[in-house]
Amino acid sequence: MQEELIRQELPIQSIQERRDACTATVPVHLGIFSLSREVRTNVRLVKGAKKVVSEWYNEDMDYYLQVLKKEGRDLPWLRGYEKFKEEAWGLDGEPDENGFLRLLWKEDGKSHAIQYANAPVILFNEYNESGEFCNPEYCRNRGLVEIFYRSIVDPEAVNMPPEKMLKYGTKSDITRFHLEKGIAEVVAHAFCSDYHRNLAKTLLLRDFSVFYINILLSISQKSSRN
């Protein structure tokens, strides 16, 4: 099983009470908490992020725009966000009070952030109307954009099998977990972004956070083998 995050496993959360503004939720692998604060807040971890994240973002936006085109839709607020702006946009990180990096996307003098949230979240794995597990391949094969519409009080959707969810969260008395049925809810800690009306902005922050979490996971796994 691949324990690293796949960005398409993490649908953007569209919140009804925020007028359907979007936010990204990126869970933290449990093994990462064994790393020292010094390791987790090393800003050099994200110095190479721009090359990888820009490629991911361009792939995600290309797919998103293709879906919109098939649907006959043109969203004016996406203009200027079709591609990663290599010269104008920057990615950086700064230590926060929780022992992680606060990840910053700098755009035209403004900064957008995705950071570790103090409050735990409940993750659940998403199903379609037939009860089939919605993995990333399921969504893409049907031309679906990775976005999930929910109320602010609902659990946060992920497209992960139960076995992988247990690498990022724990069972609880307040969650459901039926391994034989493939249904899972876990309590986890996650990076959460600002709310944005523009899905493109949230996609970029999600991808940046996935990059950072996967680097920390790689360090954690190497440490546990030594």
Accessible surface in RSA format (square Angstrom, percent):
REM  Atomic radii and reference values for relative SASA: ProtOr
REM  Chains: A
REM  Algorithm: Lee & Richards
REM  Probe-radius: 1.40
REM  Slices: 20
REM RES _ NUM      All-atoms   Total-Side   Main-Chain    Non-polar    All polar
REM                ABS   REL    ABS   REL    ABS   REL    ABS   REL    ABS   REL
RES MET A   1   130.90  67.8  46.46  30.8  84.43 201.0  60.04  51.0  70.85  93.9
RES GLN A   2    97.42  54.5  80.74  59.0  16.68  39.7  36.74  78.2  60.68  46.0
RES GLU A   3    40.66  23.3  38.91  29.4   1.74   4.2   4.61   8.9  36.05  29.4
RES GLU A   4    58.48  33.6  58.48  44.2   0.00   0.0  21.70  42.0  36.78  30.0
RES LEU A   5     6.72   3.7   0.00   0.0   6.72  16.9   0.00   0.0   6.72  18.1
RES ILE A   6    61.95  35.3  58.34  43.5   3.61   8.7  61.95  44.6   0.00   0.0
RES ARG A   7    25.22  10.6  22.81  11.6   2.42   5.8   0.77   1.0  24.45  14.8
RES GLN A   8    28.53  16.0  27.46  20.1   1.07   2.5   6.17  13.1  22.36  17.0
RES GLU A   9     7.62   4.4   7.62   5.8   0.00   0.0   0.07   0.1   7.55   6.2
RES LEU A  10     1.87   1.0   0.63   0.4   1.24   3.1   1.24   0.9   0.63   1.7
RES PRO A  11     2.99   2.2   1.97   1.8   1.01   3.7   1.97   1.6   1.01   6.3
RES ILE A  12     0.49   0.3   0.47   0.4   0.02   0.0   0.49   0.4   0.00   0.0
RES GLN A  13     0.97   0.5   0.97   0.7   0.00   0.0   0.00   0.0   0.97   0.7
RES SER A  14     0.28   0.2   0.28   0.4   0.00   0.0   0.00   0.0   0.28   0.4
RES ILE A  15     0.19   0.1   0.19   0.1   0.00   0.0   0.19   0.1   0.00   0.0
RES GLN A  16   104.72  58.6  87.85  64.2  16.87  40.2  28.96  61.6  75.76  57.5
RES GLU A  17   101.89  58.5  65.51  49.6  36.38  86.6  55.50 107.4  46.39  37.9
RES ARG A  18   116.41  48.9 105.13  53.6  11.28  26.9  22.27  30.4  94.14  57.1
RES ARG A  19   177.83  74.7 164.70  84.0  13.12  31.2  76.61 104.7 101.21  61.3
RES ASP A  20    72.22  50.6  63.35  63.1   8.87  21.0  14.87  35.0  57.34  57.2
RES ALA A  21     6.27   5.8   6.25   9.6   0.02   0.0   6.27   8.8   0.00   0.0
RES CYS A  22     7.25   5.5   7.25   8.1   0.00   0.0   0.00   0.0   7.25   7.8
RES THR A  23     8.63   6.1   8.63   8.8   0.00   0.0   6.07   8.2   2.56   3.9
RES ALA A  24     0.58   0.5   0.05   0.1   0.53   1.2   0.58   0.8   0.00   0.0
RES THR A  25     5.99   4.3   2.97   3.0   3.02   7.2   1.60   2.2   4.38   6.6
RES VAL A  26     0.00   0.0   0.00   0.0   0.00   0.0   0.00   0.0   0.00   0.0
RES PRO A  27     0.00   0.0   0.00   0.0   0.00   0.0   0.00   0.0   0.00   0.0
RES VAL A  28     0.26   0.2   0.00   0.0   0.26   0.6   0.00   0.0   0.26   0.7
RES HIS A  29    14.41   7.9  14.41  10.0   0.00   0.0  14.41  14.8   0.00   0.0
RES LEU A  30    71.00  39.5  60.96  43.6  10.04  25.2  61.18  43.0   9.81  26.4
RES GLY A  31    24.19  29.8   0.00   N/A  24.19  29.8  23.34  64.1   0.85   1.9
RES ILE A  32     0.00   0.0   0.00   0.0   0.00   0.0   0.00   0.0   0.00   0.0
RES PHE A  33    74.89  37.5  55.08  34.1  19.81  51.6  55.40  33.6  19.48  55.8
RES SER A  34    97.99  82.8  55.93  74.6  42.07  96.9  54.84 116.8  43.15  60.5
RES LEU A  35    16.26   9.1   9.63   6.9   6.63  16.7  11.59   8.1   4.66  12.6
RES SER A  36    59.31  50.1  44.86  59.9  14.44  33.3  51.35 109.3   7.96  11.1
RES ARG A  37   130.90  55.0 124.09  63.3   6.81  16.2  56.59  77.3  74.31  45.0
RES GLU A  38   145.42  83.5 133.09 100.7  12.34  29.4  53.32 103.1  92.10  75.2
RES VAL A  39    50.93  33.5  47.10  42.6   3.83   9.2  50.80  44.1   0.13   0.3
RES ARG A  40    25.57  10.7  25.57  13.0   0.00   0.0   0.00   0.0  25.57  15.5
RES THR A  41    20.89  14.9  15.13  15.3   5.75  13.7   1.91   2.6  18.98  28.7
RES ASN A  42    44.58  30.7  37.30  36.0   7.28  17.5  11.51  27.7  33.07  32.0
RES VAL A  43    52.13  34.3  51.10  46.3   1.03   2.5  51.10  44.4   1.03   2.8
RES ARG A  44   177.91  74.7 164.37  83.8  13.54  32.2  64.23  87.8 113.68  68.9
RES LEU A  45    27.51  15.3  20.31  14.5   7.19  18.1  24.28  17.1   3.23   8.7
RES VAL A  46     2.92   1.9   0.61   0.6   2.31   5.6   0.61   0.5   2.31   6.3
RES LYS A  47   134.23  65.5 105.06  64.5  29.17  69.5  70.83  63.8  63.40  67.5
RES GLY A  48    48.10  59.3   0.00   N/A  48.10  59.3  37.62 103.2  10.47  23.5
RES ALA A  49     0.07   0.1   0.07   0.1   0.00   0.0   0.07   0.1   0.00   0.0
RES LYS A  50    68.13  33.2  67.28  41.3   0.85   2.0  41.16  37.0  26.97  28.7
RES LYS A  51   144.37  70.4 135.10  82.9   9.28  22.1 111.32 100.2  33.05  35.2
RES VAL A  52    47.06  31.0  47.06  42.6   0.00   0.0  47.06  40.9   0.00   0.0
RES VAL A  53     0.00   0.0   0.00   0.0   0.00   0.0   0.00   0.0   0.00   0.0
RES SER A  54     3.98   3.4   3.98   5.3   0.00   0.0   0.02   0.0   3.96   5.6
RES GLU A  55    83.31  47.8  80.49  60.9   2.82   6.7  33.69  65.2  49.62  40.5
RES TRP A  56    55.65  22.3  55.65  26.9   0.00   0.0  35.81  19.1  19.84  32.2
RES TYR A  57     0.80   0.4   0.80   0.5   0.00   0.0   0.27   0.2   0.54   0.7
RES ASN A  58    37.82  26.1  36.99  35.7   0.83   2.0  10.06  24.2  27.75  26.8
RES GLU A  59   101.46  58.3  91.22  69.0  10.24  24.4  43.92  85.0  57.54  47.0
RES ASP A  60     2.74   1.9   1.08   1.1   1.65   3.9   0.89   2.1   1.85   1.8
RES MET A  61     0.00   0.0   0.00   0.0   0.00   0.0   0.00   0.0   0.00   0.0
RES ASP A  62    66.07  46.3  63.37  63.1   2.71   6.4  10.46  24.6  55.61  55.5
RES TYR A  63    34.76  16.2  33.56  19.1   1.19   3.1  34.58  26.0   0.18   0.2
RES TYR A  64    18.29   8.5  18.29  10.4   0.00   0.0   6.25   4.7  12.04  14.8
RES LEU A  65    56.03  31.2  51.88  37.1   4.15  10.4  52.00  36.5   4.03  10.9
RES GLN A  66    87.16  48.7  83.99  61.4   3.17   7.5  30.05  64.0  57.10  43.3
RES VAL A  67     8.91   5.9   8.37   7.6   0.54   1.3   8.82   7.7   0.09   0.2
RES LEU A  68     7.07   3.9   7.07   5.1   0.00   0.0   7.07   5.0   0.00   0.0
RES LYS A  69   171.62  83.7 154.78  95.0  16.84  40.1 102.09  91.9  69.53  74.1
RES LYS A  70   172.83  84.3 132.99  81.6  39.84  94.9  91.02  81.9  81.81  87.1
RES GLU A  71    98.82  56.7  65.89  49.9  32.93  78.4  39.13  75.7  59.69  48.7
RES GLY A  72    71.08  87.7   0.00   N/A  71.08  87.7  36.49 100.1  34.58  77.5
RES ARG A  73   126.63  53.2 111.86  57.0  14.77  35.2  36.73  50.2  89.90  54.5
RES ASP A  74   102.72  72.0  79.24  78.9  23.48  55.5  37.89  89.2  64.83  64.7
RES LEU A  75    22.88  12.7  19.14  13.7   3.74   9.4  19.14  13.4   3.74  10.1
RES PRO A  76    70.00  51.0  61.94  56.5   8.06  29.3  62.12  51.3   7.87  48.9
RES TRP A  77   133.57  53.6 118.90  57.5  14.67  34.5 126.20  67.3   7.37  12.0
RES LEU A  78     6.09   3.4   6.09   4.4   0.00   0.0   6.09   4.3   0.00   0.0
RES ARG A  79   148.92  62.5 133.20  67.9  15.72  37.4  59.60  81.5  89.32  54.1
RES GLY A  80    31.53  38.9   0.00   N/A  31.53  38.9  25.63  70.3   5.90  13.2
RES TYR A  81    30.95  14.4  30.95  17.6   0.00   0.0  17.57  13.2  13.38  16.5
RES GLU A  82    64.48  37.0  63.37  47.9   1.11   2.6  31.98  61.9  32.50  26.5
RES LYS A  83   119.50  58.3 115.54  70.9   3.96   9.4  85.82  77.2  33.68  35.9
RES PHE A  84    10.07   5.0   0.00   0.0  10.07  26.2   0.00   0.0  10.07  28.8
RES LYS A  85    82.32  40.2  76.10  46.7   6.22  14.8  44.78  40.3  37.54  40.0
RES GLU A  86    89.35  51.3  81.42  61.6   7.94  18.9  47.19  91.3  42.16  34.4
RES GLU A  87   174.32 100.1 140.58 106.4  33.74  80.3  67.54 130.6 106.78  87.2
RES ALA A  88    52.96  48.7  27.77  42.9  25.19  57.3  36.89  52.0  16.07  42.6
RES TRP A  89     3.27   1.3   0.30   0.1   2.96   7.0   1.35   0.7   1.92   3.1
RES GLY A  90    24.31  30.0   0.00   N/A  24.31  30.0  22.52  61.8   1.79   4.0
RES LEU A  91    25.63  14.3   0.64   0.5  24.99  62.8   0.64   0.4  24.99  67.2
RES ASP A  92    41.66  29.2  41.33  41.1   0.33   0.8   7.22  17.0  34.43  34.3
RES GLY A  93     7.45   9.2   0.00   N/A   7.45   9.2   0.01   0.0   7.44  16.7
RES GLU A  94    72.27  41.5  71.82  54.3   0.45   1.1  22.27  43.1  50.00  40.8
RES PRO A  95    82.63  60.2  62.14  56.6  20.49  74.5  62.14  51.3  20.49 127.3
RES ASP A  96    18.37  12.9   4.05   4.0  14.32  33.9  10.74  25.3   7.63   7.6
RES GLU A  97   137.50  78.9 110.53  83.6  26.97  64.2  65.11 125.9  72.40  59.1
RES ASN A  98    35.76  24.7  19.80  19.1  15.96  38.4   7.61  18.3  28.15  27.2
RES GLY A  99     0.00   0.0   0.00   N/A   0.00   0.0   0.00   0.0   0.00   0.0
RES PHE A 100     2.21   1.1   2.21   1.4   0.00   0.0   2.21   1.3   0.00   0.0
RES LEU A 101     0.00   0.0   0.00   0.0   0.00   0.0   0.00   0.0   0.00   0.0
RES ARG A 102    74.67  31.4  74.67  38.1   0.00   0.0  12.57  17.2  62.10  37.6
RES LEU A 103     0.00   0.0   0.00   0.0   0.00   0.0   0.00   0.0   0.00   0.0
RES LEU A 104    14.00   7.8  14.00  10.0   0.00   0.0  14.00   9.8   0.00   0.0
RES TRP A 105     0.69   0.3   0.69   0.3   0.00   0.0   0.69   0.4   0.00   0.0
RES LYS A 106    89.44  43.6  88.39  54.2   1.05   2.5  48.26  43.4  41.18  43.9
RES GLU A 107     5.64   3.2   5.56   4.2   0.07   0.2   0.00   0.0   5.64   4.6
RES ASP A 108    98.31  68.9  63.97  63.7  34.34  81.2  37.87  89.1  60.44  60.3
RES GLY A 109    90.09 111.1   0.00   N/A  90.09 111.1  44.42 121.9  45.66 102.3
RES LYS A 110   111.54  54.4 105.66  64.8   5.88  14.0  71.16  64.0  40.38  43.0
RES SER A 111    65.80  55.6  35.04  46.8  30.76  70.9  20.26  43.1  45.54  63.8
RES HIS A 112    18.63  10.2  18.63  13.0   0.00   0.0  12.00  12.4   6.64   7.7
RES ALA A 113     3.75   3.5   2.94   4.5   0.82   1.9   2.94   4.1   0.82   2.2
RES ILE A 114     0.00   0.0   0.00   0.0   0.00   0.0   0.00   0.0   0.00   0.0
RES GLN A 115    64.72  36.2  64.34  47.0   0.38   0.9  10.18  21.7  54.54  41.4
RES TYR A 116    26.30  12.3  19.40  11.0   6.90  18.0   8.75   6.6  17.55  21.6
RES ALA A 117    26.40  24.3  20.07  31.0   6.34  14.4  26.40  37.2   0.00   0.0
RES ASN A 118   103.61  71.5  84.73  81.9  18.88  45.5  32.83  79.0  70.78  68.4
RES ALA A 119    66.36  61.0  59.78  92.3   6.58  15.0  64.08  90.2   2.29   6.1
RES PRO A 120    76.03  55.4  58.06  52.9  17.97  65.3  58.26  48.1  17.77 110.5
RES VAL A 121    18.43  12.1  12.80  11.6   5.63  13.6  18.43  16.0   0.00   0.0
RES ILE A 122    50.03  28.5  45.76  34.1   4.26  10.3  45.76  33.0   4.26  11.6
RES LEU A 123     0.03   0.0   0.03   0.0   0.00   0.0   0.03   0.0   0.00   0.0
RES PHE A 124    37.08  18.5  37.08  23.0   0.00   0.0  37.08  22.5   0.00   0.0
RES ASN A 125     2.32   1.6   0.66   0.6   1.66   4.0   0.00   0.0   2.32   2.2
RES GLU A 126    32.82  18.8  32.82  24.8   0.00   0.0   2.29   4.4  30.53  24.9
RES TYR A 127    60.93  28.4  38.26  21.8  22.67  59.0  36.99  27.8  23.94  29.5
RES ASN A 128    24.39  16.8   7.70   7.4  16.69  40.2  13.25  31.9  11.14  10.8
RES GLU A 129   166.24  95.4 119.79  90.6  46.45 110.6  75.34 145.7  90.90  74.2
RES SER A 130    82.13  69.4  45.38  60.6  36.75  84.6  27.44  58.4  54.69  76.6
RES GLY A 131    46.43  57.3   0.00   N/A  46.43  57.3  27.36  75.1  19.07  42.7
RES GLU A 132    91.23  52.4  85.64  64.8   5.58  13.3  36.46  70.5  54.77  44.7
RES PHE A 133    54.76  27.4  41.71  25.8  13.05  33.9  41.71  25.3  13.05  37.3
RES CYS A 134     4.93   3.7   4.93   5.5   0.00   0.0   0.12   0.3   4.80   5.2
RES ASN A 135    51.13  35.3  51.13  49.4   0.00   0.0   6.59  15.9  44.54  43.1
RES PRO A 136    16.84  12.3  15.61  14.2   1.23   4.5  16.81  13.9   0.02   0.2
RES GLU A 137   106.75  61.3 103.54  78.3   3.21   7.6  58.07 112.3  48.69  39.8
RES TYR A 138    32.01  14.9  27.78  15.8   4.23  11.0  20.47  15.4  11.53  14.2
RES CYS A 139    13.48  10.2  13.48  15.0   0.00   0.0   3.78   9.6   9.70  10.5
RES ARG A 140    69.71  29.3  56.73  28.9  12.97  30.9  35.32  48.3  34.39  20.8
RES ASN A 141   121.62  83.9  84.09  81.3  37.53  90.4  22.35  53.8  99.27  95.9
RES ARG A 142   131.22  55.1 103.99  53.0  27.23  64.8  42.87  58.6  88.35  53.5
RES GLY A 143    29.09  35.9   0.00   N/A  29.09  35.9  17.76  48.7  11.33  25.4
RES LEU A 144    83.02  46.2  81.43  58.3   1.59   4.0  82.78  58.1   0.25   0.7
RES VAL A 145    27.41  18.0  15.29  13.8  12.12  29.2  15.31  13.3  12.10  32.8
RES GLU A 146     9.77   5.6   7.08   5.4   2.69   6.4   6.65  12.9   3.11   2.5
RES ILE A 147    40.94  23.3  24.06  17.9  16.88  40.7  24.06  17.3  16.88  45.8
RES PHE A 148    40.65  20.3  39.35  24.4   1.31   3.4  40.65  24.6   0.00   0.0
RES TYR A 149   134.00  62.6 115.88  65.9  18.12  47.1  81.90  61.5  52.10  64.2
RES ARG A 150    12.42   5.2   9.87   5.0   2.55   6.1   3.64   5.0   8.78   5.3
RES SER A 151    18.60  15.7  18.57  24.8   0.03   0.1  14.86  31.6   3.74   5.2
RES ILE A 152    78.46  44.6  61.28  45.7  17.18  41.4  61.28  44.1  17.18  46.6
RES VAL A 153   127.27  83.7  94.09  85.2  33.18  80.0 101.21  87.9  26.06  70.7
RES ASP A 154    61.26  42.9  53.53  53.3   7.73  18.3   9.21  21.7  52.05  51.9
RES PRO A 155    42.15  30.7  37.59  34.3   4.56  16.6  41.84  34.5   0.31   1.9
RES GLU A 156    24.42  14.0  24.42  18.5   0.00   0.0   3.13   6.1  21.28  17.4
RES ALA A 157     1.72   1.6   0.00   0.0   1.72   3.9   0.00   0.0   1.72   4.6
RES VAL A 158     1.29   0.8   1.29   1.2   0.00   0.0   1.29   1.1   0.00   0.0
RES ASN A 159     2.33   1.6   1.47   1.4   0.85   2.1   0.00   0.0   2.33   2.3
RES MET A 160     0.24   0.1   0.24   0.2   0.00   0.0   0.00   0.0   0.24   0.3
RES PRO A 161    47.69  34.8  47.46  43.3   0.23   0.8  47.69  39.4   0.00   0.0
RES PRO A 162     9.64   7.0   9.64   8.8   0.00   0.0   9.64   8.0   0.00   0.0
RES GLU A 163    86.81  49.8  82.61  62.5   4.20  10.0  45.24  87.5  41.57  33.9
RES LYS A 164     4.94   2.4   4.94   3.0   0.00   0.0   3.88   3.5   1.06   1.1
RES MET A 165     0.07   0.0   0.00   0.0   0.07   0.2   0.07   0.1   0.00   0.0
RES LEU A 166    62.15  34.6  51.36  36.7  10.79  27.1  51.36  36.1  10.79  29.0
RES LYS A 167    75.31  36.7  73.41  45.0   1.90   4.5  24.34  21.9  50.97  54.3
RES TYR A 168     0.10   0.0   0.02   0.0   0.08   0.2   0.02   0.0   0.08   0.1
RES GLY A 169     0.91   1.1   0.00   N/A   0.91   1.1   0.06   0.2   0.85   1.9
RES THR A 170    70.12  49.9  68.31  69.3   1.80   4.3  52.80  70.9  17.31  26.2
RES LYS A 171   123.61  60.3 102.28  62.8  21.33  50.8  51.48  46.3  72.12  76.8
RES SER A 172    42.81  36.2  21.46  28.6  21.35  49.2  20.80  44.3  22.01  30.8
RES ASP A 173   156.59 109.7 117.66 117.1  38.93  92.1  39.70  93.4 116.89 116.6
RES ILE A 174   126.12  71.8  96.08  71.6  30.03  72.4 105.14  75.7  20.97  56.9
RES THR A 175    19.21  13.7   0.32   0.3  18.88  45.0   1.42   1.9  17.79  26.9
RES ARG A 176   122.71  51.5 117.89  60.1   4.81  11.5  59.80  81.7  62.91  38.1
RES PHE A 177    35.46  17.7  11.40   7.1  24.07  62.6  11.40   6.9  24.07  68.9
RES HIS A 178    71.41  39.0  69.80  48.5   1.62   4.1  44.60  46.0  26.81  31.2
RES LEU A 179    93.39  52.0  80.38  57.5  13.01  32.7  80.38  56.5  13.01  35.0
RES GLU A 180   144.39  82.9 100.29  75.9  44.10 105.0  71.83 138.9  72.56  59.2
RES LYS A 181   136.45  66.6 109.97  67.5  26.48  63.0  68.55  61.7  67.90  72.3
RES GLY A 182    19.52  24.1   0.00   N/A  19.52  24.1  18.17  49.9   1.34   3.0
RES ILE A 183    42.85  24.4  42.85  31.9   0.00   0.0  42.85  30.9   0.00   0.0
RES ALA A 184     0.43   0.4   0.00   0.0   0.43   1.0   0.00   0.0   0.43   1.1
RES GLU A 185    19.25  11.1  19.25  14.6   0.00   0.0   0.00   0.0  19.25  15.7
RES VAL A 186     0.00   0.0   0.00   0.0   0.00   0.0   0.00   0.0   0.00   0.0
RES VAL A 187    36.20  23.8  32.35  29.3   3.85   9.3  32.35  28.1   3.85  10.4
RES ALA A 188     3.32   3.1   0.00   0.0   3.32   7.6   3.32   4.7   0.00   0.0
RES HIS A 189    56.72  31.0  54.55  37.9   2.17   5.6  30.45  31.4  26.27  30.6
RES ALA A 190     0.09   0.1   0.00   0.0   0.09   0.2   0.00   0.0   0.09   0.2
RES PHE A 191     0.00   0.0   0.00   0.0   0.00   0.0   0.00   0.0   0.00   0.0
RES CYS A 192    34.87  26.4  29.06  32.4   5.81  13.7  19.44  49.3  15.43  16.6
RES SER A 193    11.72   9.9   0.00   0.0  11.72  27.0   1.33   2.8  10.39  14.6
RES ASP A 194    56.98  39.9  49.44  49.2   7.54  17.8  23.83  56.1  33.15  33.1
RES TYR A 195    81.30  38.0  58.49  33.3  22.81  59.3  39.28  29.5  42.02  51.8
RES HIS A 196    18.36  10.0  14.17   9.9   4.19  10.7  10.64  11.0   7.73   9.0
RES ARG A 197   137.15  57.6 116.52  59.4  20.63  49.1  66.59  91.0  70.56  42.8
RES ASN A 198    10.57   7.3  10.29   9.9   0.28   0.7   7.62  18.3   2.95   2.9
RES LEU A 199     9.34   5.2   7.95   5.7   1.38   3.5   7.95   5.6   1.38   3.7
RES ALA A 200     0.09   0.1   0.00   0.0   0.09   0.2   0.02   0.0   0.07   0.2
RES LYS A 201    33.96  16.6  33.66  20.7   0.29   0.7   2.83   2.6  31.12  33.1
RES THR A 202     0.00   0.0   0.00   0.0   0.00   0.0   0.00   0.0   0.00   0.0
RES LEU A 203     3.40   1.9   3.40   2.4   0.00   0.0   3.40   2.4   0.00   0.0
RES LEU A 204     0.33   0.2   0.33   0.2   0.00   0.0   0.33   0.2   0.00   0.0
RES LEU A 205     0.00   0.0   0.00   0.0   0.00   0.0   0.00   0.0   0.00   0.0
RES ARG A 206     0.61   0.3   0.61   0.3   0.00   0.0   0.61   0.8   0.00   0.0
RES ASP A 207     0.00   0.0   0.00   0.0   0.00   0.0   0.00   0.0   0.00   0.0
RES PHE A 208     0.00   0.0   0.00   0.0   0.00   0.0   0.00   0.0   0.00   0.0
RES SER A 209     0.00   0.0   0.00   0.0   0.00   0.0   0.00   0.0   0.00   0.0
RES VAL A 210     1.08   0.7   1.08   1.0   0.00   0.0   1.08   0.9   0.00   0.0
RES PHE A 211    22.16  11.1  20.79  12.9   1.37   3.6  21.72  13.2   0.44   1.3
RES TYR A 212     0.00   0.0   0.00   0.0   0.00   0.0   0.00   0.0   0.00   0.0
RES ILE A 213     0.00   0.0   0.00   0.0   0.00   0.0   0.00   0.0   0.00   0.0
RES ASN A 214    28.40  19.6  25.02  24.2   3.38   8.1  15.26  36.7  13.14  12.7
RES ILE A 215    47.01  26.8  44.35  33.0   2.66   6.4  46.84  33.7   0.17   0.5
RES LEU A 216     0.00   0.0   0.00   0.0   0.00   0.0   0.00   0.0   0.00   0.0
RES LEU A 217     0.72   0.4   0.72   0.5   0.00   0.0   0.72   0.5   0.00   0.0
RES SER A 218    41.01  34.7  39.52  52.7   1.49   3.4  22.61  48.1  18.40  25.8
RES ILE A 219    49.23  28.0  48.37  36.0   0.86   2.1  49.01  35.3   0.22   0.6
RES SER A 220     9.70   8.2   7.42   9.9   2.28   5.2   0.64   1.4   9.05  12.7
RES GLN A 221    44.24  24.7  43.10  31.5   1.14   2.7  19.32  41.1  24.91  18.9
RES LYS A 222   118.55  57.8 117.59  72.2   0.95   2.3  64.98  58.5  53.56  57.1
RES SER A 223    61.57  52.0  45.38  60.6  16.19  37.3  30.32  64.6  31.24  43.8
RES SER A 224    92.79  78.4  53.38  71.2  39.41  90.8  51.89 110.5  40.90  57.3
RES ARG A 225   171.84  72.2 134.83  68.7  37.02  88.1  71.68  98.0 100.17  60.7
RES ASN A 226   158.51 109.3  95.72  92.5  62.79 151.2  62.68 150.9  95.82  92.6
END  Absolute sums over single chains surface
CHAIN  1 A    11080.0       8886.2       2193.8       5851.6       5228.5
END  Absolute sums over all chains
TOTAL         11080.0       8886.2       2193.8       5851.6       5228.5
